[in-house]
């Protein structure tokens, strides 16, 4: 069962004309679970650990810091049904590490650069850089359409959809400030590749800002929440720059996407 949308998009949620959307998690899932009880069903692919056979690539390491290239469909931290994640793998590899380890997160479907620390002091320092927004980040995304402009910014406040987690809504009354700058890299075959520069770091910020009618009105290719599902979400954390928590040296890393 799915929702089929016809007509213009609402102001808060993202709905595209003639698109199908999964049944909501909050209200529909309990009803459907009851209706389908006892009926033989295919396995739920959402409960399958797609990262099981994937390896974590460490692109930099020293006494206090790790820089990881996270594959797509790989959890940053343990989920409700799947425990395998960057956190659990690193905790197993470095059992003596202290503190939260994870400094920031990427969506499960997003690939790219992730910072981790081996002690709580380094974690606190890097967390502070994220809070003060002194860390520079750049993402690459492939959009499903041809953008008419080449550069711009998006300011749409976001909050979670309480009836359909983990989807996010645009909400100017209760949403948290969310700002994204963007720039076109190239246009080809009806698709547009862009750089995203997130000023804030809200959940699904780039995905919603791309797809919403008051953003770019153009979902990221492969976005199964706000667009159409493909082989993967074409969103990648390509570049990061920060001050090393021990030496204060400015460090930067770049990992190109595979799309």
C-alpha positions in Angstrom: 0.0 0.0 0.0 1.3 3.5 -0.9 0.1 7.1 -1.2 -0.3 8.4 -4.7 0.0 12.2 -4.9 -1.9 14.3 -7.5 -1.6 18.0 -7.7 0.6 20.8 -6.2 2.9 20.1 -3.3 1.8 21.2 0.2 3.7 24.0 2.0 5.2 21.7 4.7 5.7 18.1 3.4 7.3 17.2 0.1 4.9 15.7 -2.4 5.5 15.6 -6.2 2.7 15.3 -8.8 2.2 11.6 -9.9 4.7 10.3 -7.3 4.1 7.3 -5.0 5.0 7.6 -1.3 5.3 4.8 1.3 2.5 4.5 3.9 3.3 6.7 6.9 5.1 5.2 9.9 3.0 6.8 12.7 -0.7 6.1 11.8 -0.6 3.7 8.8 2.0 1.2 10.0 0.1 0.0 13.1 -3.1 -0.4 11.0 -1.4 -2.2 8.2 0.4 -4.5 10.6 -3.0 -5.5 12.0 -4.6 -5.9 8.6 -1.8 -8.0 7.2 -1.3 -10.2 10.3 -1.0 -13.9 9.4 -0.4 -13.2 5.7 2.9 -14.4 4.2 5.0 -11.4 3.3 8.4 -10.8 1.6 11.2 -10.0 4.0 11.4 -6.3 5.1 14.4 -4.9 3.2 14.6 -2.1 5.8 15.6 -4.6 8.4 18.4 -6.0 6.3 22.0 -4.9 7.1 23.2 -3.6 3.8 26.5 -2.7 5.3 27.4 -6.2 6.4 29.9 -6.9 3.6 31.2 -3.3 3.3 34.5 -2.2 4.7 35.2 1.2 6.4 38.0 3.1 4.7 40.3 5.0 7.1 41.8 7.9 5.2 43.6 9.4 8.1 44.6 8.4 11.6 46.8 9.6 14.5 46.7 9.3 18.3 43.5 11.2 18.8 41.7 11.4 15.4 40.2 9.2 12.7 38.9 10.4 9.4 36.5 7.8 7.7 35.1 7.5 4.3 31.6 6.1 5.1 29.9 4.0 2.4 26.3 4.7 1.4 23.7 2.7 3.3 25.9 2.4 6.3 24.7 3.7 9.7 26.8 6.2 11.6 25.5 5.0 15.0 23.5 1.8 15.9 19.8 1.9 14.8 16.7 0.5 16.3 16.9 -2.8 14.4 20.5 -2.8 13.1 23.5 -2.5 15.5 26.2 -2.6 12.8 27.5 0.9 12.3 30.6 3.1 12.1 30.4 3.5 15.9 30.3 -0.2 16.7 33.0 -1.1 14.2 35.4 1.6 15.5 34.6 0.7 19.2 35.5 -2.9 18.4 38.7 -1.9 16.6 39.8 0.6 19.3 38.4 -0.8 22.6 40.6 1.6 24.7 39.1 4.7 23.0 37.2 6.9 25.4 34.3 9.4 25.0 31.5 9.4 22.4 33.9 8.6 19.4 31.4 10.0 16.9 31.8 13.8 16.4 29.0 14.2 13.8 26.8 12.0 11.7 25.8 11.4 8.2 22.5 9.9 7.1 22.6 6.2 6.5 22.1 6.7 2.8 24.7 9.5 2.5 28.4 8.5 1.8 31.5 10.5 2.5 33.8 11.9 5.2 33.1 11.3 8.8 35.2 12.5 11.8 35.8 10.3 14.9 38.0 10.7 18.0 39.8 8.4 20.3 39.4 10.3 23.5 36.7 12.6 25.0 38.9 15.7 25.1 39.5 15.6 21.4 35.8 15.0 20.9 34.8 17.9 23.0 37.1 20.3 21.0 35.8 19.1 17.6 32.2 19.3 18.8 32.8 22.9 19.8 34.1 23.7 16.3 30.9 22.2 14.9 28.7 24.3 17.3 30.6 27.5 16.5 30.4 26.6 12.8 34.1 27.0 12.1 34.3 23.7 10.4 34.0 23.9 6.6 32.0 21.2 4.8 31.1 20.6 1.2 28.8 18.0 -0.3 28.2 16.8 -3.9 24.7 15.9 -5.0 23.1 14.9 -8.3 19.7 16.5 -8.7 16.9 15.0 -10.8 16.3 17.9 -13.2 17.9 21.0 -14.9 18.4 24.0 -12.6 17.8 27.4 -14.2 20.1 29.2 -11.8 23.8 28.6 -11.0 24.2 29.7 -7.4 22.0 30.5 -4.5 21.0 29.9 -0.9 18.1 28.2 0.9 16.6 29.1 4.2 13.8 26.7 5.2 13.3 25.8 8.9 12.9 22.1 9.6 11.3 19.8 12.2 10.6 16.1 12.3 7.2 14.8 11.0 5.9 13.3 14.3 3.5 11.1 12.3 6.0 9.8 9.9 9.6 9.6 11.3 12.3 10.1 10.1 10.8 12.4 7.4 11.3 16.1 8.0 8.8 19.0 7.4 9.3 22.7 6.6 7.7 24.6 9.5 8.1 28.3 9.9 6.5 28.3 13.4 8.1 25.4 15.1 11.0 24.4 12.8 14.7 25.0 13.6 16.7 27.4 11.5 18.3 25.6 8.5 20.4 27.3 5.9 22.2 25.8 2.8 24.3 27.5 0.1 24.6 25.8 -3.3 26.5 26.1 -6.6 26.1 24.2 -9.9 29.0 22.1 -11.0 27.6 20.8 -14.3 24.4 19.9 -16.2 24.0 16.8 -18.3 21.3 14.5 -19.5 18.5 16.3 -17.6 20.4 16.1 -14.3 22.3 18.8 -12.4 25.4 18.2 -10.2 25.8 20.7 -7.4 27.9 21.6 -4.5 26.0 22.0 -1.2 27.5 24.1 1.6 25.4 23.5 4.7 25.6 26.4 7.2 23.5 24.4 9.7 23.4 20.7 10.2 19.7 19.6 10.6 18.5 16.1 9.9 17.9 15.6 6.2 18.6 19.3 5.6 20.2 18.9 2.1 17.6 16.4 1.0 14.6 18.6 2.0 16.2 21.8 0.8 16.8 20.2 -2.6 13.3 18.6 -3.0 11.0 21.2 -1.4 9.0 23.5 -3.8 10.4 26.6 -2.0 14.0 25.2 -2.2 15.4 23.9 -5.4 12.2 22.0 -6.1 14.4 19.2 -7.4 15.0 16.0 -5.3 18.4 14.3 -5.1 18.6 11.3 -7.4 17.9 8.2 -5.5 16.2 9.9 -2.6 13.6 7.3 -1.5 12.0 9.7 1.1 11.7 12.9 -0.9 12.1 11.7 -4.5 12.4 8.4 -6.3 14.4 5.4 -5.2 17.3 4.3 -7.4 20.5 2.2 -6.7 21.7 4.8 -4.1 21.2 8.3 -2.8 23.4 10.5 -4.9 24.7 12.6 -2.0 28.3 12.6 -0.8 30.2 14.5 1.9 33.3 15.3 -0.2 35.3 17.9 1.7 35.9 18.9 5.3 38.3 21.4 7.0 38.9 21.8 10.7 41.5 22.6 13.3 43.3 19.6 14.8 42.1 19.1 18.4 45.7 18.6 19.7 48.0 20.6 17.4 45.5 23.3 16.2 46.9 22.7 12.7 44.3 23.4 10.0 43.6 20.1 8.3 41.4 19.3 5.2 40.4 16.2 3.4 38.7 15.5 0.1 37.1 12.2 -1.1 35.5 12.3 -4.5 32.1 10.6 -4.9 31.6 7.5 -7.1 28.8 9.1 -9.2 
